[in-house]
Amino acid sequence: MTRLILIRHGETDFNLQNRYCGFSDPPLNSKGIEQSEKLAAELEAIGVDKVYASDLKRAYETAAIIFKGNSIEKTENFREMNFGIFEGLKYEEIVQRYSKFYRDWIDNPLKVQIPKGEGVRDLSKRVKGRLYSIISRYKDRTIAVVTHGGPIRVILCDALKYGLDMFWQIEQNIGALNIIEYSKKLEPHIVKVNDTSPLSIKEGSLL
C-alpha cells in the first residue's frame, strides 16, 4: 500500500482578498504560517519517505513548515491552474468584467478555457502524469504532496472515478488535509478528504 498525504497550502493575502492566484506567486501570510504550524503538529507522528511541493512560494513554504527537516522536491507539475486573464483579479472584478464567460467556465469547465490560461484537461494531464510516476516509484511508502486546490481536485476526481466535469463540485479549503491509499494495482482508497479539523481553535485556547 502506498499512502499519499495531499495538502492544500496555507492562506495568502490573495486568498484573503478573494483573488484568483493561479501562477501568481504570493507568499504565505501570518495566518497561513499559523495553519502550516498546526498541520505540522498534526502530522508530526507520521513518517514520510518523500515530500513534493509545487514550486510556487505558498506551497513550498507550507511544505517547509510542515515537513521541517525533510528534503522537499519542487515541481512545477503541481502548480495551480494558470488562470490567464483572471490572474490577480478579485471574484467581484471577474464577474463585473467577464460575467457570462465566467459563468460558462464554471458550468462547463471542459468546454471553456480562459484566454491566456490553461484548460482543466491540460491541468489534469500534467498533474496526473507526475503523480502516477511518483506513486509507481515509491510503492509501499508514504509520500506527501503540498499543492493547490486545482491539482487536488484533479487527483480526487481521478480517485473517486468522477469525470473532470465534476471538477468544481469538489470542495477543497485552504490548509485542507487529504489522504489516499493506493493498492499495488494503484486502486485508490480515500481515507480523508478536505479535513480542516487540525486548523480548528481548541476549546479554551483563547482564555
GINORNOR-V254661 format. One record per residue. N is the residue number from 1. NEAR is the number of other ideal C-beta (glycine too) atoms within 12 Angstrom. D_LAST is the distance of its C-alpha to the last C-alpha in Angstrom with 1 decimal. Layout:
# GINORNOR-V254661
{{N/NEAR/D_LAST} {N/NEAR/D_LAST}}
This chain:
# GINORNOR-V254661
{{1/22/43.2} {2/31/41.6} {3/31/37.9} {4/41/36.7} {5/40/33.0} {6/51/32.8} {7/53/29.9} {8/47/29.5} {9/51/28.4} {10/44/25.0} {11/32/24.7} {12/37/27.0} {13/22/27.6} {14/34/30.5} {15/30/28.4} {16/18/26.0} {17/19/29.1} {18/20/30.8} {19/22/33.7} {20/35/36.0} {21/39/35.6} {22/32/38.2} {23/29/40.1} {24/28/38.2} {25/24/36.2} {26/28/32.9} {27/26/30.4} {28/36/26.8} {29/24/24.3} {30/15/20.9} {31/23/19.4} {32/33/22.4} {33/24/21.8} {34/22/18.3} {35/37/19.7} {36/40/22.5} {37/25/20.3} {38/30/18.5} {39/40/22.1} {40/31/23.2} {41/18/20.8} {42/26/22.0} {43/33/25.6} {44/18/25.7} {45/9/27.6} {46/25/30.2} {47/17/33.1} {48/32/34.9} {49/24/38.5} {50/28/38.5} {51/39/36.2} {52/39/37.5} {53/41/36.0} {54/41/37.3} {55/26/38.6} {56/35/36.5} {57/30/33.7} {58/44/30.8} {59/49/31.9} {60/34/33.0} {61/32/29.9} {62/45/27.8} {63/42/30.2} {64/29/30.1} {65/34/26.4} {66/40/26.3} {67/34/29.6} {68/20/29.5} {69/14/32.6} {70/26/34.6} {71/16/37.5} {72/28/36.9} {73/27/40.0} {74/24/39.8} {75/28/41.9} {76/23/42.7} {77/32/43.6} {78/44/39.9} {79/37/39.4} {80/41/38.3} {81/41/41.1} {82/28/43.0} {83/34/42.4} {84/26/45.4} {85/22/45.6} {86/35/42.1} {87/26/40.5} {88/23/38.0} {89/26/38.4} {90/20/35.7} {91/22/36.2} {92/15/37.3} {93/19/39.8} {94/26/41.3} {95/19/41.7} {96/13/43.4} {97/16/45.7} {98/25/46.5} {99/15/45.6} {100/15/48.3} {101/23/48.3} {102/28/44.5} {103/15/44.8} {104/16/47.7} {105/31/45.8} {106/24/42.9} {107/16/45.3} {108/19/47.8} {109/33/46.1} {110/22/49.2} {111/16/51.7} {112/26/50.1} {113/24/49.3} {114/29/47.6} {115/18/50.2} {116/14/49.8} {117/28/47.1} {118/31/47.0} {119/27/47.8} {120/34/45.8} {121/22/48.7} {122/25/48.7} {123/39/45.0} {124/33/45.6} {125/20/48.6} {126/29/46.9} {127/40/43.7} {128/27/45.5} {129/21/48.2} {130/31/45.8} {131/35/43.6} {132/26/46.5} {133/18/48.0} {134/32/44.8} {135/36/44.5} {136/18/48.2} {137/17/47.8} {138/26/44.8} {139/22/45.9} {140/16/44.0} {141/22/41.2} {142/30/37.7} {143/41/37.4} {144/40/34.5} {145/45/35.1} {146/51/32.6} {147/46/34.0} {148/47/33.7} {149/38/33.7} {150/40/37.5} {151/46/38.5} {152/45/36.0} {153/38/37.5} {154/44/41.0} {155/45/40.1} {156/37/38.6} {157/32/41.6} {158/33/43.8} {159/31/42.0} {160/22/41.9} {161/12/45.5} {162/20/44.7} {163/17/47.0} {164/31/45.6} {165/20/46.1} {166/20/42.8} {167/36/41.0} {168/25/38.8} {169/17/38.1} {170/30/35.7} {171/19/32.1} {172/31/30.5} {173/26/27.1} {174/35/25.8} {175/42/24.7} {176/35/26.2} {177/38/27.4} {178/37/30.9} {179/33/32.9} {180/33/36.7} {181/26/39.1} {182/31/42.7} {183/16/45.6} {184/12/48.6} {185/12/50.3} {186/22/47.3} {187/16/46.4} {188/29/42.7} {189/19/40.2} {190/25/36.9} {191/20/33.9} {192/26/31.0} {193/26/31.1} {194/24/28.5} {195/25/25.6} {196/25/22.3} {197/16/20.0} {198/27/19.2} {199/28/17.7} {200/15/15.3} {201/15/11.5} {202/13/10.6} {203/7/9.1} {204/6/5.5} {205/8/5.5} {206/6/3.8} {207/6/0.0}}
